[in-house]
Amino acid sequence: MGRSYGDVCLLQNGTLLRTPNLDRLISFDAQTGLLRCEAGVTLAQILDFAVPRGWFLPVSPGTKYVTVGGAIANDIHGKNHHVAGTFGLHTPCFELIRSDGTQLVCSPTENPDVYSATIGGMGLTGFISWAEVQMRPIVSRRIRYHSTQFVGLEEFVALSQASTQEYSVAWIDCVAQGRNFARGIFIQGEHDENPGPLTPLAKPKLTLPFDLPAFALNRSSVGAFNTLYYHKQISKQRSGFTDYEPFFYPLDRILQWNRLYGEQGLLQFQCVLPWAINTMGMTQLLKAITTSGLASFLAVIKVFGDISSPGMMSFPMPGITLALDFPIRREVSFDLLDRLAAITAEFGGRMYPAKDACMSAAHFRQFYPQWEQFAVYIDPSFSSSFWQRVAGLG
Ligand SMILES: Cc1cc2nc3c(=O)[nH]c(=O)nc-3n(C[C@H](O)[C@H](O)[C@H](O)COP(=O)(O)OP(=O)(O)OC[C@H]3O[C@@H](n4cnc5c(N)ncnc54)[C@H](O)[C@@H]3O)c2cc1C
């Protein structure tokens, strides 16, 4: 679906394999929730099939318009990382086709090394043709949520650590400085345990019909939006029920939301910093971002848990992850991303290839020291612009 933000899904001057026709569900065990499907099936298709039958995705990213193949190749994470780990953990088996025609069934017991290299392997080890996904049961589409305003990273960490809910994430204001520095809204939720509706209500989607002019997103407009958004929640705490769609996929309601950033487009930055350094590194990152005045209002922060992923190159590690968009301003945005990468490296963290368009080879090797071990599994006919850049082949 090309939903990765950078060049992990692109290959300049190469042939791009697209999977929209690999869209068939192969089998479903209604007793255990084990689904087998072709790799081009999207999470949206799976939800349409599974939710009315009382099953839900084990891990879901912030958009449902990604394929199962893409979810495995980037070993994606969701709001439940602290209790469920990554998507790969719920993918007990898949088939990988190599360019020499070999078809390998991969699981923790069959070709386990290829299984581990392919989960989070950025599409480089071969072509995933089908996969199994272990779904989880639900009795209602509804999510019981609870949101809390916070100011400062310490308050955010305390809320995350105190939360007992399955899903948690926070929106963070990356423009406010001074006493409002690092303010945000912590959102937690879980599936309603009381039986409720499982079929969807049809809701119209909005489409952004044109690119916004470049000046529309600036420090003042984003600052004003953030202040309104922060105070939209009048009391410090708010609770209620909501359908799972707005809870998990708020951006999916605005088709072509990326046009908000104008013709130049956007860069996304996502990193994780390990716990050992507490919140010092994250404070430095946020200071660099707020003083740049370049951040958009789309910024989230979350605590990752310590469930290890089966992927050799998976991104998550125990600690705090920050993800946000920047509108591209040629003269400044790339320099800022370099600075953020340097701070990430200094504090022992790593950046997420699925969200990256400019990580240097030196930083990649520092973030993923196991890269040479991984490179052994790369199919000789497969590559990406990302890989050529970070492996120094470009
Ligand atoms: C609004 C939004 C929110 C997001 N939120 C999150 C989030 O919360 N957590 C998160 O982890 N990610 C998130 N993402 C990123 C997204 O989940 C990943 O980039 C995902 O991999 C995209 O899937 P895709 O099908 O679009 O794959 P693409 O972007 O097209 O490809 C991604 C990679 O998968 C490989 N690939 C795809 N299909 C196959 C196949 N059949 N066989 C082998 N390799 C294959 C490609 O080669 C490429 O390397 C978000 C993206 C957006 C746009």
The ligand as a Gaussian input file, in Angstrom:
#p B3LYP/6-31G(d) Opt

LIG

0 1
 C       -1.157000       7.199000       9.165000
 C       -0.131000       6.141000       9.406000
 C        0.005000       5.622000      10.690000
 C        0.959000       4.624000      10.940000
 N        1.054000       4.134000      12.210000
 C        1.972000       3.170000      12.477000
 C        2.071000       2.613000      13.788000
 O        1.323000       2.981000      14.700000
 N        2.984000       1.633000      13.993000
 C        3.806000       1.185000      12.984000
 O        4.615000       0.300000      13.247000
 N        3.720000       1.701000      11.747000
 C        2.837000       2.674000      11.472000
 N        2.738000       3.188000      10.203000
 C        3.647000       2.658000       9.172000
 C        3.038000       1.456000       8.438000
 O        2.346000       0.616000       9.332000
 C        4.181000       0.627000       7.833000
 O        5.008000       1.435000       7.042000
 C        3.668000      -0.568000       7.018000
 O        4.760000      -1.400000       6.736000
 C        3.037000      -0.118000       5.692000
 O        2.481000      -1.238000       5.038000
 P        2.227000      -1.229000       3.466000
 O        1.367000      -2.391000       3.127000
 O        1.780000       0.114000       3.026000
 O        3.698000      -1.548000       2.968000
 P        4.676000      -0.657000       2.063000
 O        4.876000       0.647000       2.712000
 O        4.218000      -0.692000       0.656000
 O        5.990000      -1.538000       2.202000
 C        6.639000      -1.618000       3.446000
 C        7.738000      -2.667000       3.405000
 O        7.112000      -3.944000       3.331000
 C        7.666000      -4.686000       2.265000
 N        6.609000      -5.570000       1.768000
 C        5.332000      -5.256000       1.496000
 N        4.679000      -6.344000       1.047000
 C        5.560000      -7.361000       1.056000
 C        5.489000      -8.746000       0.681000
 N        4.372000      -9.289000       0.220000
 N        6.623000      -9.493000       0.804000
 C        7.770000      -8.956000       1.258000
 N        7.896000      -7.654000       1.627000
 C        6.798000      -6.873000       1.518000
 C        8.120000      -3.633000       1.261000
 O        9.149000      -4.124000       0.443000
 C        8.634000      -2.535000       2.183000
 O        9.952000      -2.782000       2.570000
 C        1.798000       4.157000       9.898000
 C        1.664000       4.690000       8.602000
 C        0.713000       5.661000       8.361000
 C        0.558000       6.210000       6.966000

